């Protein structure tokens, strides 16, 4: 297998999710295709990403809606790598992203935990 293509993130609303990932995290909207059932195929990714992207999947059942914002049981489940930690951290703070802590500088790199608009926990990390 050459790479992981998409990771699905269950969202409440397509447009609010697109706005957050585009405006707050700086992702690109790669695809937004209506489907016959009223859903959409929405893909976002960091600029320049060539492999893995996020599929923003609107919750379609009550069980899925219950998982919005808690897809990993409260653990950090997504990791956003950066090549300039300070730049991206400051940009995200200015965009109103919720950070759970102050940046840490660990043996493996600079890292800080943040939440997406629904409360899913992410690491912003610049590997050492």
N, C-alpha and C positions, 0 to 999 in steps of 0.2 A: 504494500500500500504506500503510495507516494506521499500522502498528506491527509490531514483531517480537513474536510471541506467547510462544513457549517456546524455551528453550535446553536441550538434553539434556545431562545429566551422567551418565556411566556409573558405577554404584556397585557395590560388592560385596554389600551387604545393604540392603534397604529400611529396616528399623527402625533400624539404626545410623546410616544417612544422615539419616533424619528427625530423630533425636535430635540429631545434630550441627548441622544447619541450624536447627532450632528452638531448642535450648538454648544453643549456643555463638554462633551468628550472630544469633539473635533473629528468624528468619523465622517466618512463619505456615504451617501446613499447610493448603493450600487444597483439596486433594483426595487421597483415598486409596481408590481403587476397585479391588476385585479383578476380574481378567479371567479368562475361562474356561480359559486355558492355564496358570494358576498364577502368572502375573505380576500386577503391580499398576500402575495409572496413578496415580503419586504426583507431586503438584505442590506446590512450596513457593515462597514469595516474601517479600520484605521487607514489613513491615506498611505498608499504605497504597499499595503498588505497584499501579498500574492497568493496566500493559501487560505488560512482560516478566516471566516467571516461569521457574523451573527445573523441568524434568521429570527426576525421579530415576529412571533406567532401570537396572534390575539387569542386569549382564552375563549374556548368555544363551549365549555361545559362548566357546571358549578365546581366540579373537582379541580379543573384547571384553574379557574378563577381563585380558588383557595390557595393555589401554589404561587400566584403572582407575588413576587417579592421575597419568597422563601423557598426557592427551588433547591437549595442545598442544605436545608435544615439549620440555617444560621451560620454555617461555615463560609469562609471565603471560597467562592467557587469559580471565579473568573480572574484571570491575571493579565493585566495590560502592561506589556513591556514598553519601555521608552529608552531612547538614546540620550535624553536630556531631562533628567528627573526634575530639576528646579524649574525649568521652563514650563513643562507640562503641569506640574503641581500648581504653580502660580496662575497659569491660565485657567485651570479647573476651579481653583478657589474663586477667581474673579467671575467665573460663570455660575457660581452658586452651588457647586457640587458639595455634598455633605461628606466631610471627613470625620472619621471616628477617633482620630489620634493625631499627634504631631508626627512628622516624618521621622523614621528611624534609619540608622545607618548600621547595618548588620554585616557580618562577614560575607554574606552572599550578595549584598548590594543595598541600595537605597530603596526603602519601601514605605508605603502608607496605605492604610485601609480606607476605602471610601464606599459609599452606597450609590447605586443607580437610583433613578427616580422612584422605584418601587420598594427599595430597601435591600435588594440583592447586594451582597458584600463582594467587593473586588479588592485586589491589590494593584496599586500602581507601583511598578518596580523597574529599577534600572539595575540589571545584574552587574555584579562586580567584574 
